[in-house]
Amino acid sequence: MYRKLFVGLTCITAIFLMTHIADAQEPIKGPWLWMIAPTEANQGGQASTDIDSLEVASGGDVTEDMIAKNGATEGDEVGDYAWTLGELPDNGDTNVMLVDIGMTEVADFNDVTSYSVITLESATAQSGVTLGVSSDDSIKVWLNGEVVHTNATNRGRGGTPADIDGYQDKIEVNLVAGENLLMVKVSERGGGWGQYVGIDADVTAYAVPPIRHITGEWLWMIAPTEANQGGQASTDIDSLAVASGDKVTEEMVAMDGATEGDEVGDYAWTLGELPDNGDINAMLVELGVTENADFNDVTSYAIITLVAEEDMLGVMMGVSSDDSVKVWLNGQVVHTNAVNRGRGGADSFQDEFSVDLAKGDNILMIKVSERGGGWGMYAGTNANVEAVYKSSLDFGTSVEAAGKLPTTWGSLKTK
């Protein structure tokens, strides 16, 4: 479960298909994170409204209260099913959607309960807003771990609501600034099975936290390459080792970090904040690292520390680069793309990959090799962490063996 990943997220990005900007009142299609749990024969719908079907299916390992407070993780199992992302169709038909995403082959599933989880992000606290729901059959709703609505009934869900008044049930709720975890339980007795959920408030809805840009000061180093050998061609050349005569290597820095002011070849590690447009060259000129406004055949190294409050598995990261890119986390290469390309726009990431963060400090190092033309990068994560500069002296002893997690690395702030 990753409740921590929901905190303070700003939807920007690379997984824009995983987000839904809620136009006040229109049904939230998702994707939601879904789980289903069959009930006893003839005990679905109204009869199972107050039965904790998650607890029954998991033998007590998972409960409604746990999920309503902490969220769920895609792929985690409860009984015979796993939490799965799915987007509701316009007509709110849960059964059709579940067949489409491969969760069941039963096209007319009866005596079964669905749980759908989504996060509503609000820029400010909003009090007394209207949450609208329609369901086939009974429904129970939790917001931030508290039950805010129950309607134990057997009914059809009606037509698609045109506005907040079009929902069968209207509930007044209070949203906090930041993330608000919403869980909806719909228990089906027989016939149709579906739901509509909408809110008369300015929110962004997502089931998986979006990848956000990492902001703050990175520690920068540059190392020129041979003529015409920048970009793709230098992706796997250790330009730090070349520039320092093997006194400094990529492996050393990726594992232990670096300290502002220390020199590698003709340059010194320098703190700088990447501009919104990701232009490395413009930033380096502004910092006084170089006077060359169109530096070609050169490699940049950027280091930042990501501090996590707990171990985080399967965290998503995104990078865009001009030109090639290589990424290390805690001394291990986690992504490589040997390519000559432009970096694209700031509203998406060209490459996405998953990583595991250890509790505490995690050193992130990104290498961007430039062949010619533009030179820049974007980097982001969907983890709730803080990004800061830490000197190599602040880390204490480094990791002693590959695969061993550090004890004191990392912290990340995003926009």
Secondary structure as UniProt FT lines:
FT   HELIX           3..6
FT   TURN            7..8
FT   TURN            14..15
FT   HELIX           16..18
FT   STRAND          19..22
FT   TURN            24..25
FT   STRAND          32..38
FT   TURN            41..42
FT   HELIX           45..48
FT   TURN            49..50
FT   HELIX           53..58
FT   TURN            59..60
FT   HELIX           64..70
FT   TURN            74..75
FT   STRAND          77..78
FT   TURN            79..80
FT   STRAND          81..82
FT   STRAND          84..86
FT   TURN            90..91
FT   HELIX           94..100
FT   TURN            101..102
FT   TURN            107..108
FT   STRAND          112..122
FT   STRAND          126..136
FT   STRAND          138..143
FT   TURN            144..145
FT   STRAND          146..151
FT   HELIX           164..166
FT   STRAND          169..175
FT   STRAND          178..188
FT   STRAND          194..199
FT   STRAND          203..206
FT   STRAND          212..214
FT   STRAND          217..224
FT   TURN            227..228
FT   HELIX           231..234
FT   TURN            235..236
FT   HELIX           239..244
FT   TURN            245..246
FT   HELIX           250..256
FT   TURN            260..261
FT   STRAND          263..264
FT   TURN            265..266
FT   STRAND          267..268
FT   STRAND          270..273
FT   TURN            276..277
FT   HELIX           280..287
FT   TURN            293..294
FT   STRAND          298..308
FT   STRAND          312..322
FT   STRAND          324..329
FT   TURN            330..331
FT   STRAND          332..337
FT   TURN            346..347
FT   STRAND          351..357
FT   STRAND          360..370
FT   STRAND          376..381
FT   STRAND          386..388
FT   HELIX           392..395
FT   TURN            402..403
//
